[in-house]
Every structure is written in C-alpha cells, then in structure tokens.
C-alpha cells in the first residue's frame, strides 16, 4: 500500500481545517463563518478518517483510536456550525469534550514531536475546561472570550504540527509508527 497519497491528503485536510477555522473565528459575517467552518470541518473529518486507517494499518491502535474519536468530535462540531452559534451550545460542548479526549489520546503517544504533543495537551486541557463550563450551565459559544477563543491558537498549532510531521515524514521516507 502506498502511504504517500494518504499522508498528502491528510496533511492537506489538517492544514485546510487549521487555516479556515482560524479565519472563520475572525470574520464578522455569520454566513461566511459558517461556510468557512463547514469546509474546515470537512477537511478535518477526511484527514481524521484517513489517519485512523493509516495508524491502524501501522499497528498504532491508540493513535488510530484517537483519530477516530477526533473524526466523531469534528462531525459534532460540524453540526454545531450549521446555524446560529447560540442555538448549538450543547452540540458545541459535546464536540469540544470529544476534541479534548481525542487530542489528549493522540498527544499521549510518541508519534508526533514533543512540541506538537505539548500544544495538543494544552489545547485538550483548555477544551476540557470549556466543555465543563458548558455542561455546568455556562452559556458559551465557539467565539466566547477568553475561552474557547484563546484555545484555538493552540489547537491550530497542533493541527499544523500534525500536518507538518506527516508531510516531513512523507518526504524523508521515515515511517510514522
């Protein structure tokens, strides 16, 4: 099986999600934000599905499970960005909780560099706080400041780090295990 197309598509999906997600957080138009976040989520779901298969085939079941949960989390987040932010708080809380779980699981393994794992753990901790606050009745949207708004740069750094690692290893023919 050739891994290069899988790694290229996955890295592209991760970078698309990273860039469009961050841009979407700053655009004033709800419609434009929803479209950007829909494309962002689609890219991340595709990347996570491919990486689930890739790491499972490589025998790294824990990382594969992390990416499977990440795909589920992103699917729920995708659902929450389809309408008004204030109407989708429960879905956003659920997706955020699963984001935290999946990123923590992936970051617990020594597949990605320590810096990427560190930004992953930090974003996971921040997303746990967001999920906890939502589940305890605090009204938070995806754009509420300080959290979750200031968790996104760490999340984006993690996504970019995953993409860079996959791209780098693809071009240096180092096996990602």
N, C-alpha and C positions, 0 to 999 in steps of 0.2 A: 504494500500500500504506500502510495506517495503521500507524504505529510505536508509537502510544500504548499499545495493549494489550500489545505485546511488551515495551516498557520497564517497564510496570507489573508484569507477571507476573515478568519477570526480576529487577526490584528486590525484589519480594516474596520470591522464591526465595532471593536472596542474603541478605536480612535474616533469613529463617527459618533458613537454614544458619548464619549468624553467631550468632544468639541460642541456638538449640537446641544447637549444637556447644559453645558455652561452658558452657551449663548442664550438658550431659552430662559435661563434664570434672570437675564438682564433685559429682555425685550419687553416693552410696555404693553404690546398687543396680546390679548388672551388667545386670539385665533392663531397668530404667528407662533406664540409659545407652544400651543397645543400641537401644531404641525411639527415644529422642531422636536418636541419631546416624543411625538409618535415615531418619527424617523429614528431618533436616538434609541428609543426602546426596541424598535425592530432590529436595529444593528446589534444591540447588546444581547437580545434573545438569540439571534442567529449565532453570534460569537459564542455564547454560553453553551448552546446545543452542540456546536462543533467541538468545543473544548471538552465537554463531557465525554463525547465519543473518543476524542484523541487521548485524553488521560486514562480513560478506562482501558483502551487498547494497549497503552503503555504499561498498564499494571498499577497505576497510581489511583486506586479506587477512592481514597479520601478526597483528593483534589477533584476527581470526576464528580463525586457526590456534591462537593461544594459548588461546582459549576452547574449541576442540575438544579440545586436549590436556588442558585443565582438566576437561572432562567425562569423559574417559577416566580421568584420575587419580582423580577423585571416585568413579567406578564401582569402581575397585580398592579405594579406601578403604572404600566401602560394603560390599564383600565382606569386608574385614578386621574390620568391626564387628559381624558377624553372630554371632560366637561369643566364646569366651574370648580376652582380649587376648594372652595368652602363646602361643596357638596360631596367631595370624595375623601374626606378626612379618614374614615375608617379603613378604606382601601389603602390609602397612603400609609397609615400606621402599620397595617399588616405587611405591606410590601417593604417598608423600612425595617421592620423587625426581621424579615427574611433576608434582606440585604445584609444586615449586621451578622446574622448567623452564617450566611454563605461566605462573606468576605473573611470572617474570622476563621472558618474552616480552611479556606484556601490559604490564608496567610499563616496558618499554623504549620504548614508543611514547608519543607525546604526546597521548593520548586522555583520560586522567584527570589531575586536578590533581597538582601536584608532591608534595604531602604524601601522597596516596594512592599514588603511584608509589614514594615513599620507604618507606612501610610495606610495600609489596609487595616491594621489593628486599630489605629487611631480613628479612622472613619467608621469602623464597626462599633467602637465604643460610643462615638457621638450619635450614631444611628440607634443604638440601644437606648440611649437617653431620650431621643426623640420618640421612639416607639413607646417607651414607658410613660412619657408625658401624655401622649395621645390616648393610651389605654387607661390612664387615670383621670381623663376628662378635660385635659387642657386642649383648647382649640388651636391647632397648629396646621398651617398649610405647608406646601412644599417651599414656599418663599418666606416663611416666618423667620425673623431675625431675633436672636443670634443663631438659634438652631431651628431648623436644619440647614439654613442658608450657609453658615460657615463650615459645615461638614463637607459641602460639595467640593471645595478645592482638594481636600484630602482624598475624597472618593475619585475625583478626576485624575489625580496623581497616581492613584492605584491602577485605574484603568489604563492610563498611558504607560505605566510601568509594565503592566501585563503585556500590552501590545509591543512595547519596545523589546521585552525579553523574548517574546515569540519571534519577532522579526529578526533580532540579532542571532538567535539560535538557529533560525532557518537558514540564514546566510553564512553562518560559520559551521554548519552541519554538526552542531552539538545537539545531542538528543536531549529533549525535555523529558525528564522522568521524575 
